[in-house]
Amino acid sequence: MSAPRLRAVLFDAGNTLMHLDYGFIVEVLAAHGHPATPLAVQSAEYAAKGAIDRALAPGAPPGGVERLLWPDPRSGRPSYFATVLHALGISGDATVGVLAALHAHNAVDCLWRVIEPDTHAVLDALRARGLALGVVSNADGRVEADLARRGLGRHFATVVDSHVVGVEKPDARIFRLALERLGVEARAALYVGDVFAIDVLGARGAGLDAVLIDPLGRYPGAPDARWIRALAELPALLDAGAVRSRGE
């Protein structure tokens, strides 16, 4: 039996459609005596993604993400940002001021806010092919407003925010909710995201195909994942059915 025609593409929001503002993070780090470059911060993010993948891997010890993500020293809770800082060689009390500044700013204006210049053109091109587009994001209730604020909201027929619907990736139910809203079967849909265990394995678990965003080509593991460096590569991948191995 031939594969069904692709009818929909679903996207993660953070670091897929709207990217972390590495420049701002570098400014905060410098203000607290920790010089770094945007590339160094982006590279350090892979440590947090790798920790999430290990925590959600089959047979992983109890404790999940809470066991592997570096804690915020103020609260003792696992923190994505704290894990990034630890990968930069900043840990313990040295992170307190940085984390406070990042979390305070993120509460006012989401730090995942940088839009690649060709994002609108890619989304317009996908819609021109007759594809329905949607967003499925583990977020804090603001993702739909953030997409609208960045001018991206017009592209999407549905936006599913985990905080709003009460279920988050990699749970298959959040993907199925988006598909139900679009009236599309899972086998006719593709998901694009940047964390293997949450986005790729979560989508597969719901019956969707998946593509991993890996901007530096350094993702730890995920050997069988189709991947692209940026959304600009997605139309060509769809045209060619291209599969890039991790070794390329």
Phi, psi and omega per residue, in radians:
M1 nan 2.320 -3.137
S2 -1.304 2.703 3.134
A3 -1.167 2.521 3.137
P4 -1.183 2.693 3.090
R5 -1.149 2.374 3.107
L6 -1.151 2.249 -3.114
R7 -2.078 -0.332 -3.081
A8 -2.608 2.593 3.005
V9 -2.203 2.197 3.094
L10 -1.877 2.561 -3.070
F11 -2.230 2.550 2.809
D12 -1.223 2.865 3.106
A13 -1.714 -1.126 -3.080
G14 -1.166 2.228 3.132
N15 1.112 0.316 2.997
T16 -2.208 -0.965 3.055
L17 -1.741 -0.714 -3.137
M18 -2.176 2.114 -2.968
H19 -1.746 2.694 3.128
L20 -1.055 2.414 -3.111
D21 -1.438 1.460 -3.080
Y22 -1.116 -0.609 3.131
G23 -1.058 -0.762 3.121
F24 -1.143 -0.720 3.132
I25 -1.070 -0.709 3.092
V26 -1.055 -0.704 3.104
E27 -1.088 -0.743 3.124
V28 -1.129 -0.770 3.118
L29 -1.036 -0.798 -3.127
A30 -1.084 -0.682 3.138
A31 -1.116 -0.392 3.131
H32 -1.859 0.295 3.021
G33 1.439 0.408 -3.131
H34 -2.209 1.460 -3.130
P35 -1.135 2.454 3.124
A36 -2.737 2.989 3.074
T37 -1.976 2.759 3.059
P38 -0.975 -0.687 3.132
L39 -1.119 -0.670 3.116
A40 -1.113 -0.710 3.121
V41 -1.166 -0.771 3.118
Q42 -1.071 -0.704 3.111
S43 -1.136 -0.670 -3.121
A44 -1.162 -0.430 3.097
E45 -1.037 -0.505 -3.141
Y46 -1.064 -0.486 3.098
A47 -1.132 -0.708 3.126
A48 -1.205 -0.718 3.117
K49 -1.128 -0.723 3.112
G50 -1.100 -0.661 3.110
A51 -1.130 -0.712 3.105
I52 -1.109 -0.769 3.133
D53 -1.067 -0.758 3.140
R54 -1.144 -0.660 -3.115
A55 -1.169 -0.551 -3.088
L56 -1.721 0.045 -3.124
A57 -1.187 2.559 3.084
P58 -0.980 2.325 3.121
G59 1.399 0.118 3.117
A60 -1.129 2.528 3.129
P61 -1.043 2.762 3.107
P62 -1.017 2.681 3.113
G63 2.028 -0.449 3.032
G64 0.904 -2.517 -3.097
V65 -1.021 -0.628 -3.119
E66 -1.043 -0.496 -3.109
R67 -1.408 -0.502 -2.989
L68 -1.843 -0.504 3.090
L69 -1.296 2.433 3.126
W70 -1.135 2.364 -3.084
P71 -1.376 2.644 2.952
D72 -1.304 2.094 -3.065
P73 -1.100 -0.360 3.136
R74 -1.249 -0.662 -3.022
S75 -2.030 -0.311 -3.051
G76 1.364 0.006 -3.114
R77 -1.497 2.648 3.113
P78 -1.112 2.468 -3.050
S79 -2.423 2.208 3.055
Y80 -1.040 -0.843 -3.126
F81 -1.102 -0.692 3.126
A82 -1.098 -0.642 3.111
T83 -1.174 -0.690 3.065
V84 -1.072 -0.784 3.137
L85 -1.105 -0.701 3.126
H86 -1.063 -0.679 3.107
A87 -1.155 -0.418 3.072
L88 -1.488 -0.005 -3.118
G89 1.526 0.304 3.139
I90 -2.002 2.086 -3.098
S91 -2.592 3.038 3.098
G92 1.077 -2.454 -3.072
D93 -1.094 -0.416 -3.127
A94 -1.137 -0.329 -3.116
T95 -1.560 -0.207 -2.962
V96 -1.004 -0.921 -3.106
G97 -1.161 -0.682 3.140
V98 -1.104 -0.860 -3.117
L99 -1.103 -0.694 3.117
A100 -1.061 -0.764 3.141
A101 -1.154 -0.750 -3.126
L102 -1.143 -0.810 -3.114
H103 -1.157 -0.672 3.129
A104 -1.131 -0.774 3.136
H105 -1.176 -0.718 -3.134
N106 -1.095 -0.538 3.120
A107 -1.187 -0.477 -3.129
V108 -1.597 -0.771 -3.089
D109 -2.494 1.927 -3.045
C110 -0.869 2.276 -3.104
L111 -1.263 -0.263 3.034
W112 -1.539 1.534 -2.932
R113 -2.511 0.049 -3.134
V114 -1.577 2.189 -3.104
I115 -1.865 2.175 3.085
E116 -1.131 2.498 -3.002
P117 -0.997 -0.534 -3.071
D118 -1.662 0.125 -3.075
T119 -1.055 -0.818 -3.136
H120 -1.065 -0.740 -3.120
A121 -1.108 -0.699 3.120
V122 -1.122 -0.809 -3.123
L123 -1.152 -0.687 3.069
D124 -1.077 -0.711 -3.133
A125 -1.132 -0.686 3.118
L126 -1.160 -0.727 3.113
R127 -1.150 -0.609 3.123
A128 -1.130 -0.379 3.078
R129 -1.418 -0.040 -3.120
G130 1.546 0.239 -3.135
L131 -1.482 2.386 2.992
A132 -1.433 2.390 -3.108
L133 -2.030 2.500 3.104
G134 -2.583 2.940 3.116
V135 -2.165 2.355 3.014
V136 -2.240 1.968 -2.978
S137 -2.338 2.394 2.896
N138 -1.391 1.829 -2.975
A139 -2.449 -2.997 -3.032
D140 -2.007 0.376 3.136
G141 1.700 -0.074 -3.060
R142 -1.886 -0.029 -2.915
V143 -1.118 -0.682 -3.136
E144 -1.112 -0.755 3.106
A145 -1.156 -0.654 3.122
D146 -1.135 -0.732 3.085
L147 -1.066 -0.749 3.119
A148 -1.122 -0.728 -3.118
R149 -1.099 -0.609 -3.134
R150 -1.527 0.067 3.095
G151 1.420 0.218 -3.081
L152 -1.706 -0.278 -3.003
G153 -1.020 -0.556 -3.054
R154 -1.120 -0.331 -3.068
H155 -1.394 -0.301 -2.886
F156 -1.964 2.308 3.117
A157 -1.370 -0.404 3.089
T158 -2.666 2.573 3.049
V159 -2.274 2.112 -3.134
V160 -1.940 2.006 -3.117
D161 -1.840 2.162 -3.057
S162 -1.013 -0.631 -3.129
H163 -1.125 -0.624 -3.108
V164 -1.312 -0.734 -3.033
V165 -1.620 -0.209 3.039
G166 1.406 0.336 3.061
V167 -2.589 2.504 -3.060
E168 -2.265 2.768 3.057
K169 -1.060 2.534 0.192
P170 -1.555 0.248 3.120
D171 -1.028 2.225 -3.083
A172 -1.064 -0.433 -3.055
R173 -1.100 -0.555 -3.092
I174 -1.266 -0.600 3.064
F175 -1.205 -0.730 -3.118
R176 -1.141 -0.580 3.089
L177 -1.074 -0.771 3.113
A178 -1.112 -0.736 -3.141
L179 -1.118 -0.692 3.098
E180 -1.068 -0.732 3.136
R181 -1.113 -0.583 -3.125
L182 -1.515 -0.266 -3.082
G183 1.206 0.653 -3.077
V184 -2.163 2.422 3.057
E185 -1.286 2.628 -3.116
A186 -1.015 -0.687 -3.071
R187 -1.245 -0.146 3.086
A188 -1.865 0.324 -3.079
A189 -2.273 2.719 3.131
L190 -2.227 2.501 3.078
Y191 -2.072 2.436 -3.138
V192 -2.152 2.154 3.139
G193 -2.740 3.105 -2.962
D194 -1.998 -0.025 3.113
V195 -2.109 2.087 -2.974
F196 -1.012 -0.929 -3.036
A197 -1.185 -0.583 -3.098
I198 -1.481 -0.824 -2.987
D199 -1.592 -0.939 -3.088
V200 -1.255 -0.943 -3.121
L201 -1.198 -0.609 3.091
G202 -1.089 -0.801 3.129
A203 -1.118 -0.778 3.123
R204 -1.045 -0.684 3.137
G205 -1.110 -0.408 3.092
A206 -1.649 0.028 3.089
G207 1.656 0.101 3.132
L208 -1.607 2.693 2.880
D209 -1.325 2.860 -3.075
A210 -2.593 2.661 3.079
V211 -2.294 2.380 -3.134
L212 -1.702 2.283 2.987
I213 -1.491 2.098 -3.119
D214 -2.374 1.471 -2.936
P215 -1.103 -0.521 -3.113
L216 -1.817 -0.027 -3.110
G217 1.146 0.540 -3.062
R218 -2.097 0.271 -3.001
Y219 -1.041 2.316 -3.122
P220 -1.358 1.897 -3.134
G221 1.569 -2.564 -3.117
A222 0.977 0.871 -3.011
P223 -1.150 -0.450 -3.058
D224 -1.771 0.162 -3.059
A225 -1.479 2.316 2.902
R226 -1.162 2.408 -3.074
W227 -2.545 2.690 3.083
I228 -2.363 2.722 3.111
R229 -1.440 -0.492 -3.076
A230 -2.715 2.806 3.134
L231 -1.017 -0.491 -3.129
A232 -1.030 -0.392 -3.138
E233 -1.504 -0.166 -3.026
L234 -1.150 -0.810 -3.138
P235 -1.004 -0.702 3.131
A236 -1.158 -0.660 3.097
L237 -1.098 -0.720 3.128
L238 -1.151 -0.663 -3.139
D239 -1.172 -0.729 -3.003
A240 -1.672 -0.222 -3.001
G241 1.088 0.520 -3.000
A242 -1.186 2.468 3.039
V243 -2.202 2.064 3.125
R244 -1.752 2.163 3.130
S245 -1.321 2.798 -3.131
R246 -1.146 -0.358 -3.108
G247 -1.450 -0.137 -3.090
E248 -1.448 nan nan
